[in-house]
């Protein structure tokens, strides 16, 4: 398993776009990830097969005081 996910992670899928992980179910050498996509759809996908990518946390925006 190349990528690990946890509830609350932001991910991207090539067809469904960006979303948030809401549940994880380990199955053999893969995990089934439930994702609430920004489009309003919820999907359950096998992480390895779906080739999900975890989005990096955005750096905090620095402001000049």
HELIX and SHEET records of a PDB file:
HELIX    1   1 UNK A   47  UNK A   50  1                                   4    
SHEET    1   A 5 UNK A  42  UNK A  46  0                                        
SHEET    2   A 5 UNK A  30  UNK A  37 -1                                        
SHEET    3   A 5 UNK A  17  UNK A  27 -1                                        
SHEET    4   A 5 UNK A  10  UNK A  13 -1                                        
SHEET    5   A 5 UNK A  53  UNK A  54 -1                                        
END                                                                             
